[in-house]
Amino acid sequence: MANCGAHGVYCFGSSAEFFSVSLTEFKRLTEAFVDAVGDGPLKIVGCLSIDLREILEKAEHARACGADAIFTAPPFFNPLSREEKIASMREIARSFPDIGVIDYNEPTVRYGMLTPPEYAELAREENFWGSKQGDLTVTDWTELGRLTPELAHLAGWDSLMVPTMMLGARGVFSALVCLCPPVALELYGLCVDGDWDGAVRLHHQLERFWHATYKPLTERGYADPAIDKAMMNAFGFVPGGTTRSPIRPVTREEEREIRRLVKAEFGFLLATGERGTEGT
């Protein structure tokens, strides 16, 4: 994974079930993650919690292990005021000025989600790099570009990459790169080059794939972490493993069906080898 061409590799987001990982496990796995990625792409560690003190402890350990950046969010169990959200993110950024801080702006952390004007406040912190955006409107993406052109905002899902990069996004926190790096990198490269006709064509191909594989599993009641792991297992590039209780794992039979469907209808995703474009 670290050598596939991506600009960065991250761990401990929602698909990695950060909410099911103890602090002891977090520290052990962070050490293993940083060591495994080595000196290639950026090493980004998720430091999420409902407790600001635990976020700071996780971030300190990530920095000590050699992470280049963390992604985090304001504590998200209780609704926070604008001032409280900004203050918590400032405390994190100022506590670790030698590493990058990326906001994790996903519905998972709904009470900690930030708005474009709040990013304008945080842009004053030199090590605040930007955000992962899970579910913003076109208006919000336009405001991000207008208010914080100096920050790097990334789409939170592959289906959003093309439309958001048209509006100024810098890339994507990609699931596809864990399945088929060459195609993920090709799509990113088309966007960077401004080849929007080519990007839209490939986007439509990929949307057919997501609708044929991901959507049916969602309709059967599987959670995103379970689906992401099943997709990874079906492709085999990065082992996905299984989910922890209480999240129900996708069955092995359904994983085999994904693989069969991909072979039958989406063979272009089974290509191997680098295509020469830079990373996501």
Long-range contacts (C-beta under 8 A, 24 or more apart in sequence): 1-178, 1-237, 1-238, 2-36, 2-37, 2-38, 2-40, 2-41, 3-40, 4-177, 4-181, 4-185, 4-274, 4-279, 5-181, 5-185, 5-274, 5-277, 5-278, 5-279, 6-41, 6-174, 6-177, 6-181, 6-184, 6-185, 6-279, 6-280, 7-41, 7-42, 7-171, 7-278, 7-279, 7-280, 8-41, 8-42, 8-43, 8-44, 8-68, 8-69, 8-279, 9-37, 9-41, 9-42, 9-43, 9-44, 10-44, 10-45, 10-46, 10-71, 10-173, 11-44, 11-45, 11-46, 12-45, 12-46, 12-47, 12-48, 13-46, 13-48, 13-71, 13-104, 13-173, 14-106, 14-108, 14-224, 14-225, 15-175, 15-224, 15-225, 15-228, 15-229, 16-46, 16-225, 17-225, 17-243, 17-244, 17-247, 18-46, 18-48, 19-48, 20-244, 20-247, 23-54, 23-57, 23-58, 26-58, 26-61, 27-61, 30-58, 30-61, 30-62, 30-65, 30-67, 31-65, 34-62, 34-65, 34-66, 34-67, 41-279, 42-68, 42-69, 42-100, 43-67, 43-68, 43-69, 44-68, 44-69, 44-70, 44-71, 44-100, 44-102, 45-69, 45-70, 45-71, 46-70, 46-71, 46-72, 46-104, 47-71, 47-72, 47-92, 48-72, 48-73, 48-76, 48-104, 48-109, 49-75, 50-75, 50-76, 50-77, 51-75, 52-88, 52-91, 52-92, 55-92, 56-91, 56-92, 56-95, 59-92, 59-95, 59-96, 59-99, 60-95, 60-96, 62-99, 63-96, 63-98, 63-99, 67-99, 68-99, 68-100, 69-99, 69-100, 69-101, 69-102, 69-129, 70-96, 70-99, 70-100, 70-101, 70-102, 71-101, 71-102, 71-103, 71-104, 71-132, 72-101, 72-102, 72-103, 72-104, 73-103, 73-104, 73-105, 73-106, 73-109, 73-112, 73-113, 73-114, 74-109, 74-111, 74-112, 74-114, 75-112, 76-108, 76-109, 76-110, 76-111, 76-112, 77-111, 78-111, 79-111, 80-111, 80-112, 82-118, 85-112, 85-114, 85-118, 86-118, 86-121, 86-122, 89-114, 89-122, 89-125, 89-128, 90-122, 90-125, 93-122, 93-125, 93-127, 93-128, 94-125, 96-127, 97-126, 97-127, 98-127, 99-127, 100-127, 100-128, 100-129, 101-125, 101-127, 101-128, 101-129, 102-129, 102-130, 102-131, 102-132, 103-128, 103-130, 103-131, 103-132, 104-131, 104-132, 105-131, 105-132, 105-133, 105-134, 105-136, 105-156, 106-132, 106-134, 106-135, 106-156, 107-134, 107-135, 108-134, 115-140, 116-140, 116-143, 116-144, 116-146, 116-147, 116-148, 117-143, 117-147, 119-144, 119-147, 119-148, 119-151, 119-153, 120-147, 120-148, 123-148, 123-150, 123-151, 130-154, 130-170, 132-156, 132-173, 133-160, 133-164, 133-169, 138-163, 138-167, 141-167, 141-168, 141-169, 142-167, 144-168, 158-184, 158-187, 158-206, 158-210, 159-203, 159-206, 159-207, 159-210, 161-187, 161-188, 161-191, 161-203, 161-280, 162-187, 162-191, 162-196, 162-199, 162-200, 162-203, 165-191, 165-192, 165-199, 166-191, 166-196, 171-280, 172-280, 174-280, 175-228, 175-231, 176-206, 177-279, 177-280, 178-228, 178-231, 178-232, 178-235, 178-237, 178-238, 179-231, 179-232, 179-235, 179-237, 179-269, 180-235, 180-237, 180-269, 180-270, 180-271, 181-237, 181-274, 182-271, 182-272, 182-273, 182-274, 182-275, 183-268, 183-269, 183-271, 184-280, 185-274, 185-275, 185-277, 185-278, 185-279, 185-280, 186-275, 186-277, 188-277, 188-278, 188-279, 188-280, 189-275, 189-276, 189-277, 189-278, 192-277, 192-278, 205-266, 205-268, 208-266, 209-262, 209-266, 209-269, 212-261, 212-265, 212-266, 213-258, 213-261, 213-262, 217-250, 217-254, 221-248, 222-248, 222-250, 223-247, 223-248, 226-250, 230-254, 230-255, 230-258, 231-258, 234-258, 234-259, 234-262, 235-259, 235-262, 235-269, 235-270
